[in-house]
Amino acid sequence: MSRCLIVPAALQLVAVWPVIHWYVLRLMDSSDSAVPLIALVTVLGCLIRDRKLETTRGRSLWPSALMMMVYAVTFPLLPPLLRAVTAFAAVGTFWCTRAHSWRGRTGQLGLIFLALPLQASMQFYLGYPLRVVCGHVSVLMLRSNGLPVSLDGTLFQWGETLIQIDAPCSGVNMLWMGLYMALALSAVYRLGWKRTLVLSGLAAVVTLLANACRMTALFYMQTHLPQEPEWLHPMVGVMAFLLSALVLAWSFQIMLRRSASGYAVQDRRA
């Protein structure tokens, strides 16, 4: 890092110290796991890889300065999690924003936000809607197989049989991991912001469809295997996630091939 950036970086860390203290305590709390540290370590690895490019000329500091102003003004008004959002935005734009290139930077910024301890909040706010959405998709799958299944809230209704979609089946953790994969690939391969958004959106859709497939498989297990082994339930979730990861990796390979062929065509024209 350039010596000119040491002082503003140190001052920024001092300014966001209350958020850093809260972040460490939140990760140690039982309500959230330490999984967000994976995203944080990934970002640090990408920044270390790009350390030779860290110069004052190549870096644009005004977005970070603007976010620091937002952080300072809203600090007394916001709850701790939203304070962390503004603080992470300020720190992330300081380290990731460049004046002439956004290649790979959108993925890094996304990983910085994924490093927030959001699992408990995502489960609280998104758990029920995701169960309903994936449940409706699962009902379509079951009806296509000839089963007259309906969904009442988060309950599958098949005749007189009712099957509850519990909270772990909401797919929140699977959604987080899918977004992590998309953003990590974007950061490592230095994708532009358009491809990063496309890949992230595809990851969200694929993981939701995979979670609906998991619900469908669990429905058959509950109705046809009432005494299934305890390990079978989590194994279905692992297999559904692996399927979504393979689809995402395959889509990413197609994206890279198309971009490479596009560059080849431009070189031929040149």
N, C-alpha and C positions, 0 to 999 in steps of 0.2 A: 504494500500500500504506500502511496506517495506520502511524504512527510507533511505535505500541506493538508492532508485529510485526517491526520492523526488527531488534531485538536477538535475539529467538529465531530468526529466519530466519538471521542471521549465525552464531549459535552452532551451528545445525544444519548449515550448510555446512562449518564448521570440523570438526565431529564426523565428517562423512562424507567429508572430504577424501581419505583413503586410497582410498576407492571411486572418487571422481572421477578421481584419478590413474590408477588401474587401468583405468577406463573409457576414458580417452583413449588409453592404451597399447594396449588391446584393439582399439579401432577402427582404430588404425594398423597392427595386426597383419594379416598376409595371410590368416589363418584366418577372419576376419570382415570383411564389407563395411561401408560407411558407411550402408547403407540404414536402420538404426534411427534415424539422425538425422532422417529424414522424420517419424517419429512424434513425436520430441522437438520439432521445429519446429512441428508441428501443435498440440501441447499448449500451447506458448508463445503461439502465435497466439490460441488460445481464452482463455487466461488474460489476455492483454492486452485482448482484447475485453471481458472481464468485470471489468476492473480497477476500474470504478466501484462494483462490488458488494463490493469487498474491505474489510470492516470487521471489527472485533473482535467485534461483536455477532453478525454473521451467520456467523462462523467457529467451528467446533468444533475445539478443539486437543487434546482428550484422545486421539483415535485416533492422532494423530502422536506424542504423548508416549509412548503405550503402545508404538508401533512403534520409537521411539528406544530404549526400554528393552530391547526384544527385540534390536535391533541391537547395543547395547552388551554385552549378556550373551553373545550368540552369536558375537561378532566373533572371539574367539580359536579357536573351534571349527569354524567353517564355511570351506569353500573360497571363493575370491574371487567366483565367480559367485553363490553363495547369499548372501554378504555384500552383494553389490550388490542382490539381491532385497529384503532387509530394509531397506537404505538407501533404495532407490527407493520402497518402501512408506511409509517414514517421511516422506520429502520429498513424495511424492505426496499423502498424506493431509493434510499441512500446507497445501498449496496448493489442494487440490480439495475437501476435506470442508467441508460447511456444516451448520449446526445445524438449518435449517428446510427445506432443499431438496436433493434428490439429482438433480434434472433436469440432465442433461448431465455430471454428475460421474463416473458410472460409466464413461462413454466416455473421459473424460480419464484416469482412473486406469488403465484398460486400455491406453491409448496410452503411458502412462509405463512400464508393464511391457514393452510392445513395443519401447520405446526401448533396452532391454537388448540387448547383443550376443549374441543367442541362435541365430543361424543355424547356426554350426558345431555347437553342442550339440544343436539340433533335428535336424540332419542325422544326427548320431551316434546319438541315442536313438530318433528317430521315422522315420528314413529307411527302414529295413528294414520295420517294421510297416506303414507307409503304402504301400510298394511291394506288399506282400502283399495288403492290403485292396483297393487299387485294381486290382491284378491280378485278383483274384477277380471284381470287378464287371466288368472288361473281358472276362473269360472268359464271363460270362453274356451280354454283348452279342454276342460272337462266336458263341456257340452258338445264340443266337436267330436268327442269320443263316445257320445251317446248317453251321457249321464245327466239327468235333469237336476243339476245343482244350481242353487241360488246363493246370493251373498246378502246377509242381513248385518250391516255394520262390519264387524270383523268375525262373523260367524258363517261358516259354510253350512248350508242347510240342504240335506239330501234325504228327502222323505221325512222321517221322524228323527234322523240322525243329525246332530249338531256338533260341529268341530270348530274349536276356537283357534284363531290365528294369534298366537301369543306374541309378546313384545320382541323377543329375539329374532322372530321371523320377519320383522319389518324391513330388513335389508339395509339398515343404516350403516352398519360396519362394512358390509359389502360395497355400498355406495362410496364410502370413504376410501376403501382400498382401490376401487376402480378409478376414482379421481386421482389418487396418488400415483397409480401406474401411468395414467395419461400425462400428468404434469411432470413426472420424473422423466419419462421418455422425451417430452418436449424440452426439458432443461438439459438433458444429457446430449441430445442430438441437435440442440439449438434450433428448434422450429420457430417460425414466425408466429405472430399473435393470431393470425387467421387459422392456421393449421392447429394451433394449440386449442383454440375455442372449439373447432370442429371435433378434434380428438376427445376433448373433455365432455362435450355433449354426447358423443357416441358412447363414451364410457358410462355415462349416466343411464342412457337408454339400454345398453347391453346388460348392465348389472340389474336393472329393474326387471328386464325380461328373464334373466337367470334366476332372480329371486321368485318370480312367478312360477317358473319351472320347478323350483324347490318346493313351493307350496303345493303344486300339483302332485309331486312325488310323495310328499308327506301326507296328503289326503288319501292316496292309495294305501299308504302304510297304515294309517289310522283305521281305515275301513276294512282292510284285508289282512293286516298283520297286527292284531290287537296286542300281541305279546312279543313285539320286536325287540331285539337287543338294544341296550342303552346307547351303544356306540353308533348305531345306525343313523339316528337322528342327526347328530353333528356331522357324520360322514356325508350325508346328503348335502348339507350346506357347503362343506369343503369341495365336493365335486361340482356343485353349481358355480361356485366362485372360480374354480379352475377352468370350467367351460367358458365363463365370461372373460377370463384372462386370456385364454387362447384366441377367442374371437377378436379381442382388442389388439393383441399382438399381430394377428393376421391382417387386420385393418390397417395397422400402423405400417406394416411391410408394404401393403399396396400403396399407401400414401407416399412412402419414400421412393418407390419405383416410379410413380407418376411424376414426382418432383424431379427425380433424376432424368427421366425422359424429357421433361419440359426444359431442363437446363441444356440437354444435348441438342434439342431442336433449336434453341436460341443460339448455341455455339455454331451450329451449321449455317444459320442465317447470317451470323456475323462474319 
